[in-house]
Amino acid sequence: MGIVWKAEPEQYLTIDGKALEYACHGPSPDKAPTIVMLHEGLGCVGLWRDFPTQIAKATGFGVFVYSRVGYGRSDLAKLPRPLDYMTREAMDVLPGVLNAIGFRRGVLLGHSDGATIAAIYAGSHEDHRVRGIVLMAPHFFTEPMGLAEIAEARKVYEAGDLRHRLGKYHRDPDNTFRGWNDAWLAPGFRAWNVADVIDYWRIPCLVIQGAEDQYGTLAQVREIETRTYSPVDVEILADCRHSPHIDQPAKTLAAITEFTTRLERIEAAEVETA
């Protein structure tokens, strides 16, 4: 099914019988390349705030954002989530989303869980429409400090106002939080590792990581640098934790804009020599 490409709230597309909220910014896929944004483990369309609009203006690309099942105003997720939920999203849901929006060529841009989903897609699908990936705070394996932070988040959720704050953006904050938190803290998740997908990338990658990221160390970035056969740019941002687009918005936007501009130069050169 197709979608209506315009910046209006409360728009939905249906993938595998589930309604997913979405929003569009900038030109449609038939007029310019498209950046598809994949949110973090507690994110959604609304929690990107005005960052998609900024990206569309800075790059000239169209930008498509959507809330995965269990997030924002999308349909609720069946709990507990399977421990390979990020792989399932990349393999089973994202292809349908790209087809539904008429995706022709562009970039997958993910944050945290969303970055991992983008990374898995790039390493698992031979999709020539995807010309590059932007990964903000990706994770490929668990680390003790990250799991400790996630355990602390559970305490905050149960005792503090996090549930109320999430309720402003998510249809069912318990479904959202438990879907993410319970999966990461399940005993079987300690062995989770999807780093092998990096070996299969054949497109350029931009990695943006906060130097003070509380959920993952630079070991996640080093894994990319030592395994990939594709061009990779790395931006390690000082005074930045897990959300580069919030802690260092100007530097994050500049890095994304430079990356997409370079991709367009490469695309133009390939067309001229073809």
C-alpha positions as a LaTeX table, in Angstrom:
\begin{tabular}{lrrr}
\hline
Residue & $x$ (\AA) & $y$ (\AA) & $z$ (\AA) \\
\hline
Met1 & 0.00 & 0.00 & 0.00 \\
Gly2 & 1.13 & 3.56 & $-0.60$ \\
Ile3 & 1.13 & 6.49 & 1.80 \\
Val4 & 0.29 & 10.18 & 1.72 \\
Trp5 & 3.57 & 12.09 & 1.79 \\
Lys6 & 2.83 & 15.19 & 3.84 \\
Ala7 & 3.68 & 16.52 & 7.27 \\
Glu8 & 0.49 & 15.80 & 9.14 \\
Pro9 & 0.03 & 14.17 & 12.56 \\
Glu10 & $-1.83$ & 10.92 & 13.17 \\
Gln11 & $-0.97$ & 9.24 & 9.88 \\
Tyr12 & $-0.76$ & 5.44 & 9.77 \\
Leu13 & 0.41 & 2.70 & 7.46 \\
Thr14 & $-0.32$ & $-0.98$ & 7.98 \\
Ile15 & 2.44 & $-3.59$ & 7.92 \\
Asp16 & 1.59 & $-7.22$ & 8.65 \\
Gly17 & $-1.74$ & $-6.20$ & 10.11 \\
Lys18 & $-0.24$ & $-3.65$ & 12.51 \\
Ala19 & $-0.89$ & 0.10 & 12.27 \\
Leu20 & 2.29 & 2.20 & 12.48 \\
Glu21 & 2.19 & 5.95 & 12.95 \\
Tyr22 & 4.43 & 7.95 & 10.64 \\
Ala23 & 5.41 & 11.45 & 9.59 \\
Cys24 & 7.03 & 12.85 & 6.44 \\
His25 & 9.27 & 15.88 & 5.97 \\
Gly26 & 10.70 & 17.49 & 2.87 \\
Pro27 & 10.42 & 16.12 & $-0.68$ \\
Ser28 & 8.78 & 12.78 & $-1.46$ \\
Pro29 & 10.82 & 9.76 & $-2.67$ \\
Asp30 & 10.04 & 10.47 & $-6.33$ \\
Lys31 & 11.63 & 13.92 & $-6.05$ \\
Ala32 & 14.73 & 13.39 & $-3.88$ \\
Pro33 & 16.61 & 10.73 & $-1.89$ \\
Thr34 & 14.99 & 9.70 & 1.37 \\
Ile35 & 16.34 & 9.33 & 4.90 \\
Val36 & 14.41 & 6.76 & 6.91 \\
Met37 & 14.83 & 7.37 & 10.64 \\
Leu38 & 14.69 & 4.49 & 13.14 \\
His39 & 14.18 & 5.47 & 16.77 \\
Glu40 & 15.77 & 4.21 & 19.99 \\
Gly41 & 14.41 & 1.64 & 22.46 \\
Leu42 & 12.09 & 4.13 & 24.16 \\
Gly43 & 11.65 & 6.50 & 21.22 \\
Cys44 & 8.90 & 7.22 & 18.72 \\
Val45 & 7.89 & 9.78 & 16.08 \\
Gly46 & 7.17 & 12.49 & 18.66 \\
Leu47 & 10.40 & 12.02 & 20.59 \\
Trp48 & 12.50 & 12.91 & 17.55 \\
Arg49 & 11.02 & 16.40 & 18.12 \\
Asp50 & 12.15 & 18.77 & 15.34 \\
Phe51 & 15.29 & 16.85 & 14.37 \\
Pro52 & 13.70 & 15.27 & 11.24 \\
Thr53 & 12.69 & 18.73 & 10.02 \\
Gln54 & 16.21 & 20.03 & 10.59 \\
Ile55 & 17.70 & 17.12 & 8.66 \\
Ala56 & 15.34 & 17.63 & 5.73 \\
Lys57 & 16.22 & 21.34 & 5.53 \\
Ala58 & 19.97 & 20.80 & 5.89 \\
Thr59 & 20.34 & 17.90 & 3.45 \\
Gly60 & 17.58 & 18.50 & 0.90 \\
Phe61 & 16.56 & 14.86 & 1.36 \\
Gly62 & 13.07 & 13.76 & 2.24 \\
Val63 & 12.79 & 12.34 & 5.75 \\
Phe64 & 10.45 & 9.57 & 6.85 \\
Val65 & 9.97 & 8.66 & 10.51 \\
Tyr66 & 7.74 & 6.00 & 12.02 \\
Ser67 & 7.02 & 4.43 & 15.39 \\
Arg68 & 7.60 & 0.70 & 15.59 \\
Val69 & 4.98 & $-1.60$ & 17.09 \\
Gly70 & 4.70 & $-0.87$ & 20.81 \\
Tyr71 & 5.82 & 2.74 & 20.47 \\
Gly72 & 4.18 & 6.11 & 20.10 \\
Arg73 & 0.64 & 5.81 & 18.73 \\
Ser74 & 1.35 & 2.61 & 16.83 \\
Asp75 & $-0.38$ & $-0.65$ & 17.71 \\
Leu76 & 0.79 & $-2.35$ & 20.89 \\
Ala77 & 3.42 & $-5.06$ & 20.94 \\
Lys78 & 2.84 & $-8.60$ & 22.15 \\
Leu79 & 4.91 & $-9.11$ & 25.28 \\
Pro80 & 7.37 & $-10.40$ & 26.13 \\
Arg81 & 9.30 & $-9.35$ & 23.08 \\
Pro82 & 11.50 & $-12.05$ & 21.57 \\
Leu83 & 15.17 & $-11.51$ & 22.38 \\
Asp84 & 15.95 & $-11.18$ & 18.67 \\
Tyr85 & 13.38 & $-8.40$ & 18.24 \\
Met86 & 15.83 & $-6.06$ & 16.49 \\
Thr87 & 16.70 & $-8.71$ & 13.92 \\
Arg88 & 13.02 & $-9.43$ & 13.36 \\
Glu89 & 12.32 & $-5.74$ & 12.81 \\
Ala90 & 15.11 & $-5.52$ & 10.23 \\
Met91 & 14.14 & $-8.73$ & 8.45 \\
Asp92 & 10.35 & $-8.77$ & 8.67 \\
Val93 & 9.05 & $-5.21$ & 9.11 \\
Leu94 & 11.48 & $-2.67$ & 7.66 \\
Pro95 & 11.34 & $-4.13$ & 4.11 \\
Gly96 & 7.58 & $-3.62$ & 4.09 \\
Val97 & 7.93 & $-0.06$ & 5.37 \\
Leu98 & 10.43 & 0.84 & 2.64 \\
Asn99 & 8.17 & $-0.59$ & $-0.04$ \\
Ala100 & 5.07 & 1.11 & 1.38 \\
Ile101 & 6.63 & 4.58 & 1.23 \\
Gly102 & 7.89 & 4.13 & $-2.32$ \\
Phe103 & 11.53 & 4.24 & $-1.21$ \\
Arg104 & 13.79 & 4.64 & $-4.25$ \\
Arg105 & 17.21 & 5.49 & $-2.87$ \\
Gly106 & 18.59 & 7.01 & 0.28 \\
Val107 & 19.90 & 6.39 & 3.77 \\
Leu108 & 18.86 & 4.51 & 6.89 \\
Leu109 & 19.50 & 6.62 & 9.99 \\
Gly110 & 19.09 & 4.93 & 13.35 \\
His111 & 19.62 & 5.74 & 17.01 \\
Ser112 & 20.49 & 3.05 & 19.58 \\
Asp113 & 18.10 & 0.11 & 18.90 \\
Gly114 & 17.23 & 1.85 & 15.64 \\
Ala115 & 20.90 & 2.01 & 14.68 \\
Thr116 & 21.24 & $-1.70$ & 15.31 \\
Ile117 & 18.17 & $-2.38$ & 13.17 \\
Ala118 & 19.67 & $-0.29$ & 10.34 \\
Ala119 & 22.97 & $-2.15$ & 10.70 \\
Ile120 & 21.26 & $-5.54$ & 10.56 \\
Tyr121 & 19.26 & $-4.51$ & 7.49 \\
Ala122 & 22.39 & $-3.33$ & 5.68 \\
Gly123 & 24.16 & $-6.60$ & 6.44 \\
Ser124 & 21.24 & $-8.89$ & 5.65 \\
His125 & 19.50 & $-7.46$ & 2.58 \\
Glu126 & 20.94 & $-6.83$ & $-0.86$ \\
Asp127 & 19.01 & $-3.61$ & $-1.28$ \\
His128 & 20.68 & $-1.30$ & $-3.78$ \\
Arg129 & 18.26 & 1.47 & $-2.87$ \\
Val130 & 20.09 & 1.93 & 0.44 \\
Arg131 & 23.19 & 3.97 & $-0.41$ \\
Gly132 & 24.47 & 4.50 & 3.14 \\
Ile133 & 23.73 & 4.12 & 6.84 \\
Val134 & 24.05 & 6.56 & 9.73 \\
Leu135 & 24.38 & 4.89 & 13.12 \\
Met136 & 24.03 & 6.98 & 16.28 \\
Ala137 & 25.07 & 5.07 & 19.41 \\
Pro138 & 24.69 & 1.60 & 17.87 \\
His139 & 25.06 & $-1.58$ & 19.90 \\
Phe140 & 26.09 & $-4.99$ & 18.59 \\
Phe141 & 26.65 & $-6.85$ & 21.86 \\
Thr142 & 25.88 & $-6.34$ & 25.53 \\
Glu143 & 28.27 & $-4.69$ & 27.97 \\
Pro144 & 28.07 & $-4.84$ & 31.78 \\
Met145 & 27.89 & $-1.05$ & 32.17 \\
Gly146 & 25.05 & $-0.82$ & 29.67 \\
Leu147 & 23.06 & $-3.57$ & 31.34 \\
Ala148 & 23.60 & $-1.88$ & 34.71 \\
Glu149 & 22.20 & 1.37 & 33.31 \\
Ile150 & 19.17 & $-0.46$ & 31.93 \\
Ala151 & 18.60 & $-2.08$ & 35.33 \\
Glu152 & 18.74 & 1.37 & 36.89 \\
Ala153 & 16.18 & 2.59 & 34.36 \\
Arg154 & 13.78 & $-0.07$ & 35.67 \\
Lys155 & 14.14 & 1.30 & 39.20 \\
Val156 & 13.49 & 4.83 & 37.96 \\
Tyr157 & 10.44 & 3.67 & 36.01 \\
Glu158 & 8.96 & 1.88 & 38.99 \\
Ala159 & 9.66 & 4.59 & 41.55 \\
Gly160 & 9.87 & 7.88 & 39.65 \\
Asp161 & 8.02 & 9.93 & 37.05 \\
Leu162 & 9.46 & 8.20 & 33.97 \\
Arg163 & 6.18 & 6.38 & 33.37 \\
His164 & 4.31 & 9.69 & 33.37 \\
Arg165 & 6.81 & 11.29 & 30.99 \\
Leu166 & 6.68 & 8.35 & 28.59 \\
Gly167 & 2.90 & 8.49 & 28.71 \\
Lys168 & 2.99 & 11.85 & 26.94 \\
Tyr169 & 4.38 & 10.20 & 23.83 \\
His170 & 3.40 & 6.52 & 23.98 \\
Arg171 & $-0.07$ & 5.05 & 23.80 \\
Asp172 & 0.77 & 2.51 & 26.53 \\
Pro173 & 3.98 & 3.37 & 28.42 \\
Asp174 & 4.03 & 0.01 & 30.21 \\
Asn175 & 3.95 & $-1.84$ & 26.88 \\
Thr176 & 6.73 & 0.39 & 25.57 \\
Phe177 & 8.99 & 0.23 & 28.61 \\
Arg178 & 8.52 & $-3.45$ & 29.43 \\
Gly179 & 8.97 & $-4.46$ & 25.82 \\
Trp180 & 12.41 & $-2.89$ & 25.82 \\
Asn181 & 13.58 & $-3.25$ & 29.40 \\
Asp182 & 12.46 & $-6.82$ & 30.02 \\
Ala183 & 14.16 & $-8.03$ & 26.84 \\
Trp184 & 17.49 & $-6.41$ & 27.67 \\
Leu185 & 17.45 & $-7.66$ & 31.26 \\
Ala186 & 16.40 & $-11.22$ & 30.39 \\
Pro187 & 19.17 & $-13.68$ & 31.39 \\
Gly188 & 19.41 & $-15.01$ & 27.86 \\
Phe189 & 20.09 & $-11.56$ & 26.44 \\
Arg190 & 23.57 & $-11.34$ & 27.98 \\
Ala191 & 24.85 & $-13.51$ & 25.15 \\
Trp192 & 23.18 & $-11.38$ & 22.45 \\
Asn193 & 25.63 & $-10.45$ & 19.69 \\
Val194 & 24.86 & $-9.37$ & 16.12 \\
Ala195 & 28.30 & $-7.99$ & 15.20 \\
Asp196 & 28.64 & $-10.45$ & 12.33 \\
Val197 & 26.27 & $-8.31$ & 10.24 \\
Ile198 & 29.05 & $-5.73$ & 9.94 \\
Asp199 & 31.04 & $-8.17$ & 7.80 \\
Tyr200 & 28.42 & $-7.97$ & 5.06 \\
Trp201 & 28.09 & $-4.20$ & 4.65 \\
Arg202 & 28.92 & $-2.93$ & 1.18 \\
Ile203 & 27.85 & 0.70 & 1.60 \\
Pro204 & 29.37 & 3.73 & 3.37 \\
Cys205 & 28.64 & 4.19 & 7.05 \\
Leu206 & 28.73 & 7.16 & 9.42 \\
Val207 & 28.99 & 6.34 & 13.13 \\
Ile208 & 28.23 & 9.02 & 15.72 \\
Gln209 & 28.97 & 8.17 & 19.34 \\
Gly210 & 28.98 & 10.20 & 22.54 \\
Ala211 & 32.25 & 9.96 & 24.45 \\
Glu212 & 30.25 & 9.66 & 27.68 \\
Asp213 & 27.60 & 7.25 & 26.37 \\
Gln214 & 26.15 & 5.53 & 29.44 \\
Tyr215 & 24.80 & 2.53 & 27.51 \\
Gly216 & 27.82 & 1.51 & 25.45 \\
Thr217 & 31.57 & 2.01 & 25.29 \\
Leu218 & 33.72 & 2.78 & 22.28 \\
Ala219 & 34.15 & $-0.98$ & 21.90 \\
Gln220 & 30.95 & $-0.85$ & 19.84 \\
Val221 & 32.60 & 1.59 & 17.43 \\
Arg222 & 35.88 & $-0.33$ & 17.34 \\
Glu223 & 33.94 & $-3.43$ & 16.32 \\
Ile224 & 32.80 & $-1.57$ & 13.21 \\
Glu225 & 36.26 & $-0.21$ & 12.41 \\
Thr226 & 37.92 & $-3.65$ & 12.65 \\
Arg227 & 35.26 & $-5.64$ & 10.80 \\
Thr228 & 33.85 & $-3.55$ & 7.98 \\
Tyr229 & 35.10 & $-3.68$ & 4.39 \\
Ser230 & 33.17 & $-0.52$ & 3.55 \\
Pro231 & 34.12 & 3.14 & 4.03 \\
Val232 & 33.34 & 4.26 & 7.57 \\
Asp233 & 33.45 & 7.73 & 9.13 \\
Val234 & 33.50 & 7.99 & 12.91 \\
Glu235 & 32.49 & 11.02 & 14.97 \\
Ile236 & 33.17 & 10.73 & 18.70 \\
Leu237 & 31.53 & 13.72 & 20.36 \\
Ala238 & 32.77 & 15.16 & 23.64 \\
Asp239 & 30.26 & 16.25 & 26.29 \\
Cys240 & 27.79 & 13.81 & 24.82 \\
Arg241 & 26.00 & 10.82 & 26.28 \\
His242 & 23.68 & 8.35 & 24.56 \\
Ser243 & 21.75 & 10.82 & 22.39 \\
Pro244 & 24.06 & 12.81 & 20.08 \\
His245 & 21.15 & 14.61 & 18.40 \\
Ile246 & 20.07 & 15.96 & 21.79 \\
Asp247 & 23.43 & 16.54 & 23.54 \\
Gln248 & 25.31 & 17.83 & 20.47 \\
Pro249 & 22.65 & 18.68 & 17.89 \\
Ala250 & 24.73 & 21.09 & 15.78 \\
Lys251 & 27.69 & 18.72 & 15.42 \\
Thr252 & 25.43 & 15.76 & 14.79 \\
Leu253 & 23.48 & 17.59 & 12.10 \\
Ala254 & 26.70 & 18.81 & 10.47 \\
Ala255 & 28.13 & 15.29 & 10.34 \\
Ile256 & 24.95 & 13.89 & 8.79 \\
Thr257 & 24.78 & 16.71 & 6.24 \\
Glu258 & 28.41 & 16.26 & 5.20 \\
Phe259 & 27.91 & 12.50 & 4.86 \\
Thr260 & 24.79 & 12.78 & 2.68 \\
Thr261 & 26.39 & 15.50 & 0.56 \\
Arg262 & 29.33 & 13.22 & $-0.12$ \\
Leu263 & 27.02 & 10.36 & $-1.02$ \\
Glu264 & 25.31 & 12.61 & $-3.57$ \\
Arg265 & 28.68 & 13.59 & $-5.07$ \\
Ile266 & 29.56 & 9.91 & $-5.44$ \\
Glu267 & 26.15 & 9.22 & $-7.00$ \\
Ala268 & 26.60 & 12.06 & $-9.49$ \\
Ala269 & 30.10 & 10.88 & $-10.43$ \\
Glu270 & 28.85 & 7.34 & $-11.02$ \\
Val271 & 26.08 & 8.62 & $-13.29$ \\
Glu272 & 28.54 & 10.72 & $-15.31$ \\
Thr273 & 30.92 & 7.77 & $-15.85$ \\
Ala274 & 28.21 & 5.23 & $-16.59$ \\
\hline
\end{tabular}
